Amino acid sequence: MARPILRGLTAAALAAALLTPTAAHAAPSAGLRGTVTGTATLPDIPLGEFSNALLPGSVADDRGVDLGGIGSDLYPAGRPGEFWTVTDRGPNGQIKVDGADRRTFPVPGFDPAIVKVRVHGKRLDVVKAIPILTAHGKPVTGLSNQPGRDEVPYDYNASTKLELNPNGLDTEGIVPAHDGTFWLVDEYSPSLVHVSAKGRVLARYVPKGLALTGADYPVVEALPSIFLARKGNRGFEGLTVLPGGDLVIALQSPLSNPSKAVGNASRTTRLLRFSPRLHKVTAEYAYRFDAVSVVDPSATDTSDLKISALAAIGPETLLVQERTDNAFRLNRVVLNRRSNILGTRWDATATTPSLEALPDPAAAGVPVLSKRLAIDFNKVPGAPKKVEGIAVLNPWTVAVINDNDFGMTDGPGAFDANGRLIDSGAQTTLITVRLSGPLH
């Protein structure tokens, strides 16, 4: 396992190392090459055993599901081989009933958790877990929040409705703060969530006009209202922190603005910049996906494009992941003031055509972020599928982790006649990749 960011190396020094130009190692237009130098897999841990150790009695029946979903993000934890990860909302699937998809929650008592893991040879060990709790110490759960906006939750076979929970979080990205707290992003609202070192939600920042009521923690309407148009199950996924302390958040897919059809056909999504010091959004950026066939040569549906991970590699420079479930690439992106669209007409739902509807936003005068291919993981043998977390360990090394969906599949065949999971066989896998040249 390669060493994480060297001990004693400051953020500024890391940024300088990452940005120092080296003519002999300049990244070509085809991107850097990568070689897998380490692979670690999470062993089978019964989900009930994991959950009840954190919150006794929270899971009565895990239906044979093992701990998974921790690959929703990845962040170096400081010590060599250790990383912070976060689960998503828990095991879930879809079953079609009378022509309509129903969202299932086979283990409704599951509570999302922040999980520290350590690479030990070929095994990925859980060394710490922190359940995410309300202000009064109750589990937030991963259940949907609002009627009419979020998917109605059902039990494992989609026969019985479950209750909505305004506290529920579908957590994805994670960034540990210097004071021991954590920043997370969530797909439901979508929202940015500040969590204490013990897992209690300190604040949930949501789009203006969401009107989420009944939550047992502070809900702050601080994000642009245009984000209310997020596509279902495609809210915020990527999260990173710049050396200066600002957070950058990625919307997984283009907004359904002004319609679902427009969003599905669009290749333009958005990033937000948030100041933890000011508690507000300070910038918004338009980000343009490559054609789906470029990201994944086997794909043809534009709506398969997603961003699930970000990583800062300089004061204003990011790695931005573009992916489908089967392939992904990392692009180098530089943020700049000229690209800020916050508060412009592109933030207004009345704007016609919308940003998402523009076939070529740059040609229409939108300051789209420029990008350059850093690494094409389609050309890295041994890379797992459905990667949702990336971490920069040093200028020549990155780590990535996949989301195995708790071994779940969609459809009525996900469980046997006794209600026990028929596991997909997908495992949570973290790989370390040595690059042919430095990131800069």
NUVEX-963149 format. One record per residue (C-alpha): z, y, x; residue in one letter. Coordinates in steps of 0.02 Angstrom, whole numbers, m for minus. Each point is the difference from the previous one (the first is absolute). Example, Ala and Ser with C-alpha at 12.3 -4.5 7.8 and 13.67 -1.06 7.14 Angstrom:
% residues 2
{{390, m225, 615}, 'A'}
{{m33, 172, 69}, 'S'}
//
This chain:
% residues 440
{{0, 0, 0}, 'M'}
{{m49, 170, 72}, 'A'}
{{134, 130, 22}, 'R'}
{{18, 127, m141}, 'P'}
{{m1, 186, 43}, 'I'}
{{89, 8, 168}, 'L'}
{{185, 39, m2}, 'R'}
{{33, 182, 42}, 'G'}
{{m179, 52, m38}, 'L'}
{{7, 154, m111}, 'T'}
{{m120, 30, m144}, 'A'}
{{m80, 140, 99}, 'A'}
{{m22, m109, 154}, 'A'}
{{m73, m140, m105}, 'L'}
{{m121, 122, m81}, 'A'}
{{m53, 64, 171}, 'A'}
{{m28, m178, 62}, 'A'}
{{m101, m44, m154}, 'L'}
{{m105, 158, 9}, 'L'}
{{m33, 8, 187}, 'T'}
{{m189, m17, 20}, 'P'}
{{m56, m135, 120}, 'T'}
{{m186, 2, 33}, 'A'}
{{m2, m180, 56}, 'A'}
{{83, m56, m161}, 'H'}
{{m78, 117, m127}, 'A'}
{{m17, m86, m168}, 'A'}
{{m183, m36, m37}, 'P'}
{{m72, 31, m172}, 'S'}
{{17, m186, m34}, 'A'}
{{187, 13, 27}, 'G'}
{{118, m89, 117}, 'L'}
{{4, m188, 16}, 'R'}
{{159, m96, m33}, 'G'}
{{75, m166, 54}, 'T'}
{{145, m84, m91}, 'V'}
{{141, m29, 124}, 'T'}
{{136, m59, m118}, 'G'}
{{17, m74, m175}, 'T'}
{{166, m18, m93}, 'A'}
{{23, m74, m173}, 'T'}
{{142, 20, m125}, 'L'}
{{78, m170, m41}, 'P'}
{{32, m56, m178}, 'D'}
{{155, 87, m69}, 'I'}
{{37, m32, m185}, 'P'}
{{m9, 165, m91}, 'L'}
{{157, m35, m100}, 'G'}
{{97, m35, 159}, 'E'}
{{m61, 163, 79}, 'F'}
{{31, 108, m154}, 'S'}
{{169, m71, m48}, 'N'}
{{65, 24, 177}, 'A'}
{{m33, 187, m23}, 'L'}
{{43, 15, m185}, 'L'}
{{99, m151, m62}, 'P'}
{{m62, m68, m165}, 'G'}
{{m156, 109, m5}, 'S'}
{{m123, m146, m4}, 'V'}
{{43, m144, m114}, 'A'}
{{m163, m96, 30}, 'D'}
{{m125, 41, 136}, 'D'}
{{m124, m128, m73}, 'R'}
{{m31, m72, 173}, 'G'}
{{m58, 165, 74}, 'V'}
{{39, 37, 183}, 'D'}
{{33, 170, 77}, 'L'}
{{m164, 90, 27}, 'G'}
{{m80, 168, m28}, 'G'}
{{92, 74, 149}, 'I'}
{{m167, 46, 79}, 'G'}
{{m19, 154, m108}, 'S'}
{{25, 105, 158}, 'D'}
{{56, m12, 180}, 'L'}
{{95, 121, 112}, 'Y'}
{{75, m30, 174}, 'P'}
{{190, m15, m11}, 'A'}
{{33, 56, 180}, 'G'}
{{41, m164, 85}, 'R'}
{{m139, m108, 72}, 'P'}
{{m72, m114, m133}, 'G'}
{{98, 76, m145}, 'E'}
{{m78, 86, m150}, 'F'}
{{47, 79, m165}, 'W'}
{{m97, m68, m149}, 'T'}
{{16, 20, m187}, 'V'}
{{m35, m114, m147}, 'T'}
{{m102, 55, m148}, 'D'}
{{59, m22, m180}, 'R'}
{{12, m187, 18}, 'G'}
{{m97, m152, m60}, 'P'}
{{m127, 53, m130}, 'N'}
{{m166, m57, m69}, 'G'}
{{m120, 18, m143}, 'Q'}
{{m41, m117, m144}, 'I'}
{{m135, 39, m127}, 'K'}
{{60, m17, m180}, 'V'}
{{m118, 36, m145}, 'D'}
{{m121, 82, 120}, 'G'}
{{128, 118, 77}, 'A'}
{{90, m15, 167}, 'D'}
{{189, m12, m7}, 'R'}
{{107, 42, 154}, 'R'}
{{125, m138, 34}, 'T'}
{{167, 12, 91}, 'F'}
{{56, m181, 30}, 'P'}
{{162, 55, 85}, 'V'}
{{49, 158, m96}, 'P'}
{{171, 8, 85}, 'G'}
{{m81, 28, 170}, 'F'}
{{45, 166, 79}, 'D'}
{{m113, 81, 132}, 'P'}
{{77, 3, 173}, 'A'}
{{m18, 79, 171}, 'I'}
{{m10, m143, 125}, 'V'}
{{19, 3, 189}, 'K'}
{{m90, m143, 86}, 'V'}
{{m4, m62, 179}, 'R'}
{{m140, m95, 87}, 'V'}
{{71, m157, 79}, 'H'}
{{m145, m93, 78}, 'G'}
{{m109, m59, m143}, 'K'}
{{134, 31, m131}, 'R'}
{{40, 160, m92}, 'L'}
{{188, 10, m34}, 'D'}
{{88, 108, m128}, 'V'}
{{144, 87, 91}, 'V'}
{{51, 127, m132}, 'K'}
{{m38, 39, m182}, 'A'}
{{48, 150, m106}, 'I'}
{{m22, m8, m189}, 'P'}
{{m66, 159, m82}, 'I'}
{{128, 65, m125}, 'L'}
{{25, 138, m127}, 'T'}
{{122, 143, 28}, 'A'}
{{137, m107, m78}, 'H'}
{{m40, m155, 103}, 'G'}
{{m100, m98, m128}, 'K'}
{{m162, m90, 47}, 'P'}
{{m153, 109, m31}, 'V'}
{{m104, m160, m33}, 'T'}
{{m188, m4, 15}, 'G'}
{{m35, 15, m186}, 'L'}
{{m122, 125, m74}, 'S'}
{{67, 172, m50}, 'N'}
{{m87, 83, m147}, 'Q'}
{{m81, m60, m162}, 'P'}
{{m183, 47, m15}, 'G'}
{{m15, 43, 184}, 'R'}
{{56, m157, 92}, 'D'}
{{m43, m181, m32}, 'E'}
{{108, m88, m128}, 'V'}
{{105, m132, 92}, 'P'}
{{m1, m182, m58}, 'Y'}
{{87, m158, 54}, 'D'}
{{m79, m131, 113}, 'Y'}
{{m120, m72, m130}, 'N'}
{{m37, 166, m87}, 'A'}
{{80, m58, m163}, 'S'}
{{150, 117, m10}, 'T'}
{{11, 187, 30}, 'K'}
{{130, 64, 122}, 'L'}
{{88, 167, m11}, 'E'}
{{m70, 150, 93}, 'L'}
{{115, 79, 130}, 'N'}
{{m17, 184, 48}, 'P'}
{{89, m41, 164}, 'N'}
{{m130, m130, 49}, 'G'}
{{m95, 24, 163}, 'L'}
{{m157, m80, 69}, 'D'}
{{41, 45, 179}, 'T'}
{{m132, m4, 135}, 'E'}
{{8, 112, 157}, 'G'}
{{157, 25, 105}, 'I'}
{{56, 126, 132}, 'V'}
{{177, 0, 71}, 'P'}
{{72, 175, 26}, 'A'}
{{105, 57, 148}, 'H'}
{{155, 16, m111}, 'D'}
{{m5, m184, m49}, 'G'}
{{m80, 28, m170}, 'T'}
{{m171, m66, m50}, 'F'}
{{m156, 72, m82}, 'W'}
{{m101, m116, m111}, 'L'}
{{m151, 20, m112}, 'V'}
{{m25, m77, m171}, 'D'}
{{m152, m46, m103}, 'E'}
{{66, 31, m175}, 'Y'}
{{18, 188, m16}, 'S'}
{{m67, 10, 138}, 'P'}
{{151, 62, 95}, 'S'}
{{82, 36, 167}, 'L'}
{{177, m72, 5}, 'V'}
{{143, 51, 114}, 'H'}
{{128, m139, 23}, 'V'}
{{169, 2, 86}, 'S'}
{{44, m113, 146}, 'A'}
{{87, m113, m127}, 'K'}
{{m151, m7, m115}, 'G'}
{{49, 123, m136}, 'R'}
{{m139, 111, m66}, 'V'}
{{40, 181, 46}, 'L'}
{{m155, 74, m82}, 'A'}
{{m165, m55, m73}, 'R'}
{{m140, 130, 16}, 'Y'}
{{m131, m21, m136}, 'V'}
{{m152, 96, m66}, 'P'}
{{33, 154, m104}, 'K'}
{{m5, m41, m185}, 'G'}
{{47, m184, 16}, 'L'}
{{154, 22, m112}, 'A'}
{{89, m157, 59}, 'L'}
{{166, m11, m92}, 'T'}
{{147, m118, 11}, 'G'}
{{m2, m31, 187}, 'A'}
{{169, m21, 86}, 'D'}
{{m46, 112, 148}, 'Y'}
{{m74, 175, 21}, 'P'}
{{m183, 13, m50}, 'V'}
{{m88, 153, 72}, 'V'}
{{m170, 55, m65}, 'E'}
{{m68, 65, 166}, 'A'}
{{m172, m80, 23}, 'L'}
{{m167, 68, m65}, 'P'}
{{m25, m44, m183}, 'S'}
{{m175, m66, 36}, 'I'}
{{84, m157, 68}, 'F'}
{{50, m48, m177}, 'L'}
{{m179, m64, m7}, 'A'}
{{36, m138, 125}, 'R'}
{{m86, m164, m39}, 'K'}
{{117, m134, m69}, 'G'}
{{79, m104, 140}, 'N'}
{{m85, 114, 128}, 'R'}
{{127, 138, 33}, 'G'}
{{71, 48, 170}, 'F'}
{{m7, m135, 135}, 'E'}
{{m19, 77, 172}, 'G'}
{{140, 101, 82}, 'L'}
{{31, 65, 176}, 'T'}
{{96, 138, 88}, 'V'}
{{m77, 126, 119}, 'L'}
{{93, 42, 162}, 'P'}
{{51, 168, m76}, 'G'}
{{87, m87, m145}, 'G'}
{{m124, 23, m143}, 'D'}
{{m44, m154, m104}, 'L'}
{{m179, m47, m42}, 'V'}
{{m31, m101, m157}, 'I'}
{{m159, m92, m49}, 'A'}
{{m59, m33, m178}, 'L'}
{{m60, m179, 0}, 'Q'}
{{m157, 29, m104}, 'S'}
{{m96, 147, m74}, 'P'}
{{79, 82, m151}, 'L'}
{{m66, m44, m173}, 'S'}
{{m58, 180, m12}, 'N'}
{{m64, 33, m129}, 'P'}
{{m19, m183, m50}, 'S'}
{{30, m177, 58}, 'K'}
{{m188, m26, 21}, 'A'}
{{m13, 151, 115}, 'V'}
{{149, m58, 103}, 'G'}
{{m68, m177, 18}, 'N'}
{{m166, 66, 64}, 'A'}
{{73, 134, 114}, 'S'}
{{23, m11, 188}, 'R'}
{{112, 155, 13}, 'T'}
{{188, m19, 3}, 'T'}
{{138, 121, 52}, 'R'}
{{138, 21, 128}, 'L'}
{{155, 109, m21}, 'L'}
{{107, 84, 131}, 'R'}
{{184, 18, m46}, 'F'}
{{136, 97, 91}, 'S'}
{{170, m86, m9}, 'P'}
{{77, 163, 61}, 'R'}
{{m77, 103, m141}, 'L'}
{{1, m142, m129}, 'H'}
{{m178, 40, m52}, 'K'}
{{m184, m40, 25}, 'V'}
{{m77, 116, 128}, 'T'}
{{m179, m66, 7}, 'A'}
{{m124, m114, m87}, 'E'}
{{m156, m77, 75}, 'Y'}
{{m158, m83, m64}, 'A'}
{{m35, m165, 86}, 'Y'}
{{m168, m87, m15}, 'R'}
{{m15, m190, 10}, 'F'}
{{m147, m82, 87}, 'D'}
{{m115, m103, m111}, 'A'}
{{88, m160, m55}, 'V'}
{{m130, m106, 91}, 'S'}
{{45, 89, 164}, 'V'}
{{187, m34, m22}, 'V'}
{{m29, m178, m60}, 'D'}
{{m175, m72, 25}, 'P'}
{{33, m130, m135}, 'S'}
{{49, 128, m134}, 'A'}
{{m109, 93, m125}, 'T'}
{{125, 83, m119}, 'D'}
{{50, 177, 51}, 'T'}
{{162, m14, m99}, 'S'}
{{59, m131, 126}, 'D'}
{{27, 138, 129}, 'L'}
{{182, 46, 37}, 'K'}
{{115, 84, 125}, 'I'}
{{162, m93, 28}, 'S'}
{{58, 61, 170}, 'A'}
{{10, 155, 111}, 'L'}
{{66, 24, 176}, 'A'}
{{22, 163, 95}, 'A'}
{{m71, 1, 177}, 'I'}
{{18, 185, 38}, 'G'}
{{68, 166, m66}, 'P'}
{{m139, 11, m130}, 'E'}
{{m91, m165, 27}, 'T'}
{{8, m159, m105}, 'L'}
{{m66, m174, m9}, 'L'}
{{m57, m26, m180}, 'V'}
{{m33, m175, m63}, 'Q'}
{{m149, m37, m113}, 'E'}
{{6, m173, m76}, 'R'}
{{m44, m126, m131}, 'T'}
{{106, m155, m26}, 'D'}
{{m104, m92, 130}, 'N'}
{{m41, 127, 135}, 'A'}
{{57, 165, 77}, 'F'}
{{m38, 134, 127}, 'R'}
{{103, 140, 77}, 'L'}
{{m70, 175, 16}, 'N'}
{{62, 143, 108}, 'R'}
{{25, 158, m105}, 'V'}
{{54, 174, 53}, 'V'}
{{88, 112, m127}, 'L'}
{{m39, 186, 4}, 'N'}
{{38, 154, m104}, 'R'}
{{m182, 25, m48}, 'R'}
{{2, m167, m93}, 'S'}
{{148, 45, m112}, 'N'}
{{m51, m6, m184}, 'I'}
{{176, 21, m72}, 'L'}
{{m2, 123, m145}, 'G'}
{{m189, 15, m3}, 'T'}
{{m112, m38, m147}, 'R'}
{{m7, m181, 59}, 'W'}
{{181, m16, m59}, 'D'}
{{m46, 50, m178}, 'A'}
{{m47, m131, m130}, 'T'}
{{m115, 128, m83}, 'A'}
{{m114, 8, 153}, 'T'}
{{m172, m71, m39}, 'T'}
{{m65, m98, 88}, 'P'}
{{165, m63, 69}, 'S'}
{{26, m36, 184}, 'L'}
{{m7, m186, m38}, 'E'}
{{m165, 19, m93}, 'A'}
{{m92, 87, 142}, 'L'}
{{m128, m117, 83}, 'P'}
{{16, 99, 162}, 'D'}
{{156, 110, 3}, 'P'}
{{m41, 77, 170}, 'A'}
{{m171, 55, m62}, 'A'}
{{87, 81, m149}, 'A'}
{{109, 104, 117}, 'G'}
{{157, m109, m1}, 'V'}
{{84, m2, 173}, 'P'}
{{7, m190, 15}, 'V'}
{{102, m66, 147}, 'L'}
{{m109, m56, 146}, 'S'}
{{31, m173, 69}, 'K'}
{{m53, m117, 139}, 'R'}
{{12, m189, 6}, 'L'}
{{146, m57, 108}, 'A'}
{{5, m189, m27}, 'I'}
{{m103, m116, m109}, 'D'}
{{116, m146, m39}, 'F'}
{{m145, m98, m72}, 'N'}
{{m41, m30, 184}, 'K'}
{{177, m54, 49}, 'V'}
{{14, m191, m15}, 'P'}
{{168, m53, m71}, 'G'}
{{32, 154, m107}, 'A'}
{{81, m46, m168}, 'P'}
{{m67, 45, m172}, 'K'}
{{71, 137, m110}, 'K'}
{{80, 101, 139}, 'V'}
{{109, 141, m68}, 'E'}
{{105, 52, 151}, 'G'}
{{m47, 64, 172}, 'I'}
{{109, 61, 144}, 'A'}
{{m49, 80, 165}, 'V'}
{{108, m76, 138}, 'L'}
{{m79, 93, 146}, 'N'}
{{m172, 78, 33}, 'P'}
{{m76, m172, 35}, 'W'}
{{91, m107, m128}, 'T'}
{{15, m8, m189}, 'V'}
{{87, m121, m119}, 'A'}
{{m56, m39, m177}, 'V'}
{{77, m98, m143}, 'I'}
{{m70, m68, m163}, 'N'}
{{64, m5, m178}, 'D'}
{{0, m182, m56}, 'N'}
{{39, 46, m183}, 'D'}
{{149, m119, 2}, 'F'}
{{m123, m145, m5}, 'G'}
{{m52, 54, m176}, 'M'}
{{m172, m13, m78}, 'T'}
{{m65, 71, m163}, 'D'}
{{m34, m104, m155}, 'G'}
{{92, m132, m100}, 'P'}
{{m11, m124, 144}, 'G'}
{{124, 95, 108}, 'A'}
{{144, m110, m64}, 'F'}
{{11, m183, m43}, 'D'}
{{57, m74, m165}, 'A'}
{{182, 20, 53}, 'N'}
{{m21, 184, 40}, 'G'}
{{4, m27, 188}, 'R'}
{{m117, 97, 114}, 'L'}
{{m157, m85, 64}, 'I'}
{{2, 92, 167}, 'D'}
{{m164, 74, 62}, 'S'}
{{43, m48, 178}, 'G'}
{{m19, 179, 63}, 'A'}
{{134, 40, 128}, 'Q'}
{{73, 164, 61}, 'T'}
{{m73, 21, 174}, 'T'}
{{25, 135, 131}, 'L'}
{{m124, 9, 143}, 'I'}
{{1, 103, 160}, 'T'}
{{m168, 63, 62}, 'V'}
{{m42, 61, 175}, 'R'}
{{m141, 129, m1}, 'L'}
{{m144, 19, 123}, 'S'}
{{49, 181, 29}, 'G'}
{{134, 125, m51}, 'P'}
{{10, 84, m169}, 'L'}
{{m33, 186, 15}, 'H'}
//
